[in-house]
Amino acid sequence: MTSSEAFALDTRIVHLGRDPQANHGIVNPPVYHASTFIFKSVAQLLETRRDRASGAFEQFTYGREGTPTTRALEDAVTQLEGGYRAVVTSCGLGAICAALTAFLSAGDHLLIVDSLYGPVRQFCDEYLKRFGVEVSYFDPLIGADIAHLVQPNTRVIYLESPCSLTFEMTDVPAITQAARARGITTIMDNTWATPLCFQPLSHGVDVSIHAATKYISGHSDLMLGIAVCNEAAFIPVKKTASASGYCGGPDDIYMALRGLRTLSLRLQRHQETATTIARWLQRRPEVARVMYPALPDDAGHAIWQRDFKGASGLFGAVLKPCSERQFAAMLDHMDLFLMGYSWGGFESLVVPTYPAALRSTRPWQEKGPALRLHAGLEDPDDLIRDLERGFARLAAAA
């Protein structure tokens, strides 16, 4: 796609990563199932080895390092993010682990947001620490004061905004400004916002992570991760991902490309439905607090409004204190909000959450049980009635 910046986002998302004339006129990039690439000569083989050794990774050498299908997805998401190049991995956690280990060595210090995705905390505490990396957690609301936590050996600051489960908004520009002044690499999980609602690299982040499993796919049927890098970060992340064996499967990459085409339409519907349900929940007597930064009275709304172009369908709620029996009665018999650990697909989901077990610097003070909800593409009125019946079961179980 030429002169892509001249087109509106909804136009670009349809065309990025596609080149029909290079593929016999085929609209979608074909799926390349490939492990082995053939070289015509020793000279060509050595050239591809030099390409890899230099960190260019422009030529195709082996399936683990990508195929033309891989490159199509990487190019499309890179342009949406305003990055230099991207690296596709087998899942979102793989992209995070590749990015972290690309910039950390024994003796280094990592600053990481306290309210982060649970498996990343596990990776840091059980693996990075074991290999000699010092890990410190910081309050997601710290902003520019993060400078006071920086040590001489701090190499990476890791962010989420909004944060997992509790949806605090982190002041990304303030933190990246402090990091850049000290030569520290910043990595951010941008899965909630997608490239359409927030572009971390334009706010100073070095590596933007997406679990393409979620909104980019949109159909709950694949596992994939993407790390979008600026120029300085690309080679370390690509080399680490390749050496660690992080690679996405060709069919999953193809389906992510197909899902990407409708991301803008889907995300708009997700936000509209989530906003409708969140406002309804705020009026319910059973609900103590709704956590969704797109709401004007949310504590993080000012940052969201300043930096973000939209919201997704994922949000949280805290109920007023009730028994475990009441809580289970509500969730066990939902018709539309079914329980499942992922999100970002066409279907609505709900899970109970336990933030207190995942905090070390900012204690969780809420007394009632917490939920994470994903508003899917169903009719909002049907979803509200599903929740209404759930609250009726909660009351009946008292």
N, C-alpha and C positions, 0 to 999 in steps of 0.2 A: 504494500500500500504506500503510494508516494504522497508526500506532503500531508502526512496524517494529522499534524498539528492544526491544519486548516479546517478539519472536520469536527463536528460536535461529537461528544463522547458516545452517544447512542449509535452513531455511524461508525466510529472507530472500532467499537467493541465487536461489531459484526465482521469487520474486514481484517483486523490485525491478525498476523500469524497465518494468513492464507495467501497462496500464490497459485491460482488455478493454471496459469500458463506454464508454470514449471512442472505441473503434474498432469499433463495431457488434458487440460481443461476441467479437471475434477474440482468441484466446489470446495470440498473439505480436504485438508492434508491427509494423504493415505496413511494407514497404519503400517509402520515398518517393524516386522518381527525379525529382529536381527541380533545375533551375537557376533558374527564374523564379517569383516570387511576384507575384500580381496585387493591386493596391490599389484600393479602391473609390472613393477620393477623394484630392485633393491633401492634405487634412488628415491622412488616414491615412498617406499616403506620408511626409509631413514628420514625423509622430510616430515612424515607424520609423527615420527618419534621426536624430532626437533620441535615440532609444533606443540606437542604435549609438554615436553621438558621446559619450554619457554613460558608455559602458562597461557598460551593463546587459546588452545582448545577450539580452534576454528575448524579443523578437519576431523572427519569421522574415522575412528580407529578400532573401536570395540564397543559392543552394545552397552556395556556398563556405563560408558561415558556419554551415551546419547545417540540418537538417530535423528533423521530429519523431522520426525514427528515430535520428538523431544524439543528440538530447536524451535519449532513453530509455537509451542506453548510458552517456552521461555521468552521468545521474542515478544509475543502478544502481551504477556503480563508485565514484562519489563517496560514496554512502552506505556502501558496504563499507569504504572508506578512512577514513570519518569526516571528509571534507573539506567545503569550501564549494561549489565547482563544478569541473567538469572541462572539458578541451578535447580533442577528438578530432582527431588528425592522420593523415597518410597512412601513417606508419610510426613505429616507436619512435625511430629517429634523428631524425625530424622533430620529435617531441615534445621531445627533448633540445635540439635546435638552437633551437627556438622559445623554450624556457624560458631557455636561456643568453643569447640575444640580447635577450630581454625586459628583462634586468637589467644588461647590460654595454654600455658605450660606450667610445670611444677614450679612452685614459688610465686606464682602470680596471684592476684587478688581479683575476685569477681564481685561486683555490686549488683544485686538482683532484687527486683520488686517483690515485696513480701506476699502480696495477694496474687500470685501467679498460678498458671495451669499446674495442677498437682504433679503430673508425671515429670515436668521439668524440675520441680523441687526435688523429686526423688533422684533424678539423674545427677543433680548438683550435690546432694547430700551423700549419695551412695557410691558415686563414681568419680566425679571431679575431685571431691575431697580425698578420696582414696589415692588419687594420682598426684596429690600435693598441691591442689589449687585451694586457696583460702576463699571461702564463700561467706558473704555478709548480705543480709536482707535489709531493705530499707522501706520506710513508710511510703505508700504510693502517692501521698499528698505532699511529699517533701519539697518538690520543685527545685529552685535554685540552691536551696540549702544542702543539696546533695554534695556540694563542693566540700562541706565539712567532713564527709565520710570518706573522701578520696584519700588513698594511701599512696606512698611512693611506688608501690608495685601493683596498683590498680590498672588493669588492662582492658576490662570490659564492663560496661553497664548494660543491663538487660531490662527491657521495659515491656509492659502491656498497658494499653489504654483503649477502652475501659478494661478494668482488671477482671480476671476470672471469678465467677460466682457472685462477687459483691459489687462490681461495676463502678468502682472509683475511677475518676478521670485523672490521669497523670499529666502534669505540665511538660509535655515532650520537648518543646523548644527551649524551655529553661534548663532542662537536664542536658540536652545535647550541646547547648552553648557552654555549660560547665565542662562537659566531657571534651569538646574540641579544644578548649583552652589548655587542656592537659594532655592532649594526644591520646585520649581514651576512645576505643571503638564502642559504638552503641549498636545494639541489636534490639529489634522490636517485633513482637508478635502482632500482626495486623489483620488476623483472621476475622475478627468481629466486624471491622469496618469495610473490608475488602479494598482493592485499589480505587473503587469508585467513591468512597466516602472519606478516605484519608490516604495521603501519600507521605509516608514517614520520611523518605529521603529528602523531600523538599523542606522538611522541618529539621534537618540535620542528622537524621539517623543514617548509619552506614549500611545496615542489612535489614531488610523488611521481610518478615516471615509470613507465609500463608499455609495453613492446612487446606490445601485445595480439595481435600475430602469434604469440606463444608460448603460454603456458598459458591465457590467457583464451579464445583461439580454440580451441586444443587439437587442431586437425585439419590443420595444415600447408598451409592453402589460402587464406590471406589475408595482407595487409599492413596493419597499423594501429598507431597509437600513441595513448596517452592521458596527459595531464598533469593530475593531480588537485591542485588548488590550495587554499590557505587563502584567506580573504577578501581579504587585502592583495595576494596574488600573482595573483589571477584576472584582473583587468583587463589588467595588463601582458602576461600570457601570451596571453590571448585576442586582444588587439589585434595582437600580434606575429604570431601564427599566421595571423590573417586577412589581414594586410597582406603576409605572406610567401607566401601561397597554399598553406599547409599545410591540407589537408582530406582526410577519409577518404571513400572511395567508399561509396555506399548499400548495395550488396550485401555488401561486407566488414563494414560495421557490423552489418547484420542477422545475418550468420553469427557475428560475435563475441558478439552478444547470445545467440544460440542456444548457443554453446559455453560461455558463462558459467554456464548453468543446471547443467551437470555438473561445474564446476570443483572443487567440494569432493570429490566422489567420485573424480575422476581424480587429484587431487593426493595424496589419501591413498594410492592405489595406487602412484603414482610414488615417494613417499617410502618405502613399504614395500619396493618392489623395489630402489630405489637403496641402501637400508640393507643389504639382503641381499647384493647384489653387492659393495658396498664392503667389508663384513666378509670376504667370500670372497677378495677381492683382497688384503686385508691378510695373508692366510695364504699367498699365493702366493710362491714363491721368486724369481720374476721381478720382483716389485714392491718398490720402495724405499719408497714412501710413498703413502697415499691422502689426498686433500684433500676432506673432506666434514664441515662443522661439526656435523652431527647425530651424529657418532661421538664417544663420550665421551673418547677420547684425542686428538681433534683440537685443535690449538692454540687455535682460536677457539670451542671448545664452550661455555665458560663464558658468553661474551657471547651466543651463540646461545640457550642455555638461559634466560638472564635476559630477553631481549627478544623472542624469536620464539616463535610458537605451533606451528610445524611447519617442515618442510623440503620441498624439491621433489625432482625426480629428476635434477638436474644436479650432477655432481661431477667431480673430476679425479683423476689418478693419475700418479705418476712411476715409470718402470721403472728397473731397474738398467741400467748401461751395456751397450749392445749396438750392433751395426753398423747402418747405415742399411738395409742389405739385409735384416737380420733384422726390423727394425721394419716395413719395407714388406711383408715376407712375412706378418707377423701381420695387418696391416690390409687388405691387398689382396683377401682372399678371405673376409671375414666374411659370414655368411648373414643375420644379424639386425641386428648393429651396423653399419649401412651408414654411409658417410661423407657428411656434409652439414653445412652451416654453421649451420643453425637448430637449434632445440630446442623443447621444450614441447608437441610433438604426441604422438599416440598411439604413434608408432613410435620404436624405439631408434636412437640415432645415436652415432657416434664420430668425432672428428677429432684428428689430431696437433696439438699446440700448441707454440709457440715463445716462451715468456714473456720470455726474455732480450732479444728484439728490441723489446719494448714497455715496458721499464723504464728509468728515469732516476735514481731516488732510492733504490730498494731493489733492489740487484742480485740476479739469479736465480742461485743457487749450485748448483743440482742438476746432476749430471753426466749422468744418463740422460735418455732421451726422455720427453716428457710427453704425456698424453692428456686430452681432455675427453670424458666419456661422458654421454649422456642415457638414463636408464632409462625405457623406454616401458611400454606396457600388456601386453606379451607375458608369457608364463609365465616367472617368474624362473629356473626350472631350465633352460629352453631357452636363455635368455640366458647363463647360466653355462657351459653346454656350448659355446656359440658362442665365448666367450672362451677356454675351455679348448682348443679346437681351434686358436685363434689362437696361443696360447702354444706349442702343439706345433709349429706351422709356424715360429715364431720359433726354437725350439731346433734344428729340422731344417736351418735356413738358416745355422747357425753354421759 
